Amino acid sequence: MRISQLSAASGVPIPTIKYYLREGLLQQGEQTGATRAEYGDAHLRRLRLIRALLEVGRVPVASIGKIVAAVEDEGIPVHRMLGTAHYALASPAETDPDDEEQRAARERVDRLIGDLGWRITPEAPTRDELAQVLVRLAQLGRPAGEDDLRHYADVITQLVSEREMGKIPVDGPREAAVESLVIGTVLYGKIFDILRRLAHESESAHVLGS
Amino acid sequence: MRISQLSAASGVPIPTIKYYLREGLLQQGEQTGATRAEYGDAHLRRLRLIRALLEVGRVPVASIGKIVAAVEDEGIPVHRMLGTAHYALASPAETDPDDEEQRAARERVDRLIGDLGWRITPEAPTRDELAQVLVRLAQLGRPAGEDDLRHYADVITQLVSEREMGKIPVDGPREAAVESLVIGTVLYGKIFDILRRLAHESESAHVLGS
């Protein structure tokens, strides 16, 4: 299809498509003339992925470039490609290696991950992200208990292994797996958070209500 | 204590304390002279609450005013006071009553809440917030299954009733209950989200890794 058709099929305006082409986020079409190129399903899939990253994941364009590079490099195993997307969704934690409290919290996170037998790369930004929340809770005078963290982790492990991972189509196009991961992580994360707040309101009505 | 001591004890700078006094967020001290006032523990507690709302909950000052009013009005039951804080933590959803898709999603949310037997006020903004995520998932071609929603809700109900609600000190000062709710909702919500992303990475390593 022509660029105008690609725009109609994807809902992405032509100038935006041209911007993605210039930035290397969208692969070039097949040149069929001096000013003409043909696009196909792979381009549609890529545009879906870019929109999911931008609109659902709020991933900055620079980070999308890294994810697209991992998608295009077939030499990178699917798991590592998904990891690249995962890390782009983490909020970067400000860490200060000289801060004793932060270092202790990070060690606690590393120990927890080890105890759980989770396979997490040492450089996963999620480790510092969790450590930062633990520091904040302690500073507010409400340190998180070991037992609570373990319980949360156990509940989540079960949910993720039984319900969530199976939904990521790892055998199809690499774009589709990443798109699925972003939508699942962000939007189901939101559903989880909202249901939790609803359950709090309901439980509070039961306990304290008339 | 004097305002300078209140500042030292709370870590809140004097000009900020004066701003809270002017805005009515902090109750006036006891006037002991033309330019002198005495402050006590109640002021310290209120400052803790304001900081938790601002820094942890990212609640705008205007909404903090409403929460403080509910805290001060002893005629408002604790459950309704907590509800005021809860609703201030919701991200306002843009709703369009003429949009058929949104209306259907909202009906689905109302049905789910009814089926679960949850006690949620009809005007809870969380209802529209959840409906909006359901619309977004459907638009992305991945509608949320009934079974998944119910399963999430069941897991969350158990967590909240067994682990979380018990931690809110509902018998002490009203400020302390609200502060506890905000910290629990926001920071434990983050812990949940981060653990979920860690579990995804680990599960993906197990399923796809060497």
Interface residues (C-beta under 8 A of the other chain):
Chain A: A52 V56 P77 V78 H79 L82 G83 H86 L89 A90 I113 L116 W118 R119 I120 T121 A124 T126 E129 L130 V133 L134 R136 L137 L140 R142 A144 D148 L149 H151 Y152 A153 V155 I156 T157 L159 V160 S161 R163 E164 M165 I168 V170 S180 L181 I183 T185 L187 Y188 G189 K190 I191 F192 D193 I194 L195 R196 R197 L198 A199 H200 E201 S202 E203 S204 A205 H206 V207 L208 G209
Chain B: A52 V56 P77 V78 H79 L82 G83 H86 L89 A90 I113 L116 W118 R119 I120 T121 A124 T126 E129 L130 V133 L134 R136 L137 L140 R142 A144 D148 L149 H151 Y152 A153 V155 I156 T157 L159 V160 S161 R163 E164 M165 I168 V170 S180 L181 I183 T185 L187 Y188 G189 K190 I191 F192 D193 I194 L195 R196 R197 L198 A199 H200 E201 S202 E203 S204 A205 H206 V207 L208 G209 S210
